[in-house]
């Protein structure tokens, strides 16, 4: 099993980015308008001004896409380093191709589904980690209680 990220700053960043994008025109509308400006007999300066006016929109969209790509990689059960190492060392591309198939299957999902899967995976990992901590504490408590009587005997002997 791959290591699951326990810091959720990237999810928070994604949510904030999506909220900020709602303050702008939709990216598709921007792209259509820009294509129209570029293809018509409109001076290039006008298209450049339109592009400059929407710099923040493009930056936010690029950031959103980047975070989604990161989430897709996180959800893929086969790490890129494992797939690349396997391909280099054995010459066998099966693991590499399997990774590509997983990536394609995950990429076909909507952004909301991808984020929901990341949240689910991290929640499961956190619950498992919590169980592990609780089990460790119980073990330490049992071990500690076994040592307490012998510690009391030692104290009595030293008096």
N, C-alpha and C positions, 0 to 999 in steps of 0.2 A: 504494500500500500504506500502511496506517495504521501509525503509530508504535507499536511494541510496548514495553510496560513491561519494564525490565530489573531493577528492584528487586522482589524476591519477598517482601517483608514481608507483603503482603496474603495470599499463599498460606499463609505460616507462620501468620498470624493466623487464617485459616480453619481450618487443621488443629487449632490449639490450641482454637478455639471448639467444633469438633465433639467433640474429646476431653472438654472440660468439660461439654458437653451430655450425654454418656454418664453423668455422675454424677447426673443428674436423671431424673425420670420423663419418658417421651416426651411431646412437646408435644401430640400428639393425645389422649393419656390426660388430660392437664391440661385441654385444651379441653372434652372430653366431661364430665369431672367438674364443671367450672365451669358448663357449660350446665345440667347436672343440678341443681346447687345453686341456680341462678337460676330454673329453671322449677318446681321443687318448692315446697311450702309451707314452705320452710326460711327462717328469718330472714335478712335481707340481711346482717346482721353476720357470719354464718357464711361466706357467699360472699366477703365482703370479706376476712375473715381468711385464707381459702384462697388468694385472689388475692395477698395480701401475702406469704404464705409462699412463693410461687413467683415472686417478683419477678426473681430471678437467672435463672431458667429463661426467662422472657419476654424479658429483656434479651439473653441469649445467642442466643435464637432470632431476635430482630430483627437482631442483628449478623450471624448466619449468612445470613439472607435478604438483607441489604444487600450483603454481599460477593458473593453469587451474582448479584445484579443488576449489580454492578460488573463481574463476569466476563462476563456476557452482553453488556454494552455493549462491553467490550474485544474480544470475539470477533466482534461485528457489523462487517462490512467497510465499512459506510457510517456515518460519524460523524453524530451528531445535529446538529451545527453545519452540516455540509455539506448534510444533508437539509433543514434549516430554511432555510438561506440560499437554496438552490435553489428552495424553495417560495415564499419571499418575493419573490425577485428576478424569477422568471419566471412565477410563478403556477402552475407545473407541479408537480403532487403526485406524479409518478411516482417520483422518488428517495425521497421521504418514505414512500410506500407500499411501496417495495422494502425500505426499512429496517425497516418494521413486519413484513414477511414474514420477513426474516432473523431478527428478534428472536423472532418466534413459533416459528420452526423451532428456534432455539437453546433457547428456554424449554421446549420439549417434551422436551428431554433431561433425564436425571437429574442431580442435583448432582454425582455422581461423574464422569459423562461430561463435564459442563461443565468441571470442574476439570482433568480429563485433557486436554481440548482446549486449555485455557489453558497447561498445562505444555508440551504439544507445540508450540504456537505460539511460546512464549517460548524453548524449546530451539532451534527452527529459527532464530529471530532471533538468538540468541546465537551459534550456529554460523556463521551468515552474517557476523555482526560479527567473529567470530574470524578468518574467512577474509579479510575486508577488512583487518584489522590486519596479518595475516601478509603479505598482498600489499603493503601500504604499507611494511612493514619491508624486504621484498625490494627494492622500488624505491629506498628510501633507501640501502640497502646498495650497490646498483649505482651510484647517483649518487655516493655517497661514494667508491667505488673509482675512479671516473672522475676525480674531483678530486684524489685522493692523488698521482698522478704529477706533476701540474702544481704542486702544493704543494711537492713535493720539489725541483723545478727552481727554484722561487722561493727556497727556502732556500739552495740552492747558489749562486745568483746573488748573494744578499745577503752571503754569506761572502766 
